[in-house]
């Protein structure tokens, strides 16, 4: 069985904690953690099962003029890979209170870039149980990845992670 890669950023803080929870739920020995800070398209190519994790950021922080940002530097690498033969899932952290009009938009931005390069995303999540006004991460009535709000709903994280990991289990073969 090939390992599952979790590409995440930034290092430290909430994204890192949630990535660790996902790794633990899948099984420590089945996952490799890769910080996007130092990753490249060649790193992505090594894996057939990939989970991407990111924090609340605006699209402007992914622009190449913001290359000091982990995801700003890594985003161009996403487009260099053909994901047609890979299993891909996304999780993202958001703040449904402060950013209710753009809740976890970054999941949508990343997901759409991945799909433009052949990815079929697994792990869609119902919007039921989430409070928000708008989100670019909602496609056909579902989030295209796992939204987590560590700022205002940290008590929901473990349950949401466990449910999502169970949902992607068959797709990822663990």
ABEGO torsion letter per residue (X at the ends): XBBBBBBBOBBEEAAAAAAAAAAAAAEAAABBBBBAAABBAAAAAABABBBBBBBBBBAAAABAAAAABAAAAAAAAAAABBAAABBBBBBBBBBAAAAAAABGAAAAAAAAAAAAAGBBBBGBBBABGBBBABBAABBGGBBABBBBBAAAAAAAAAAAAAAAAAAAAAAAGX
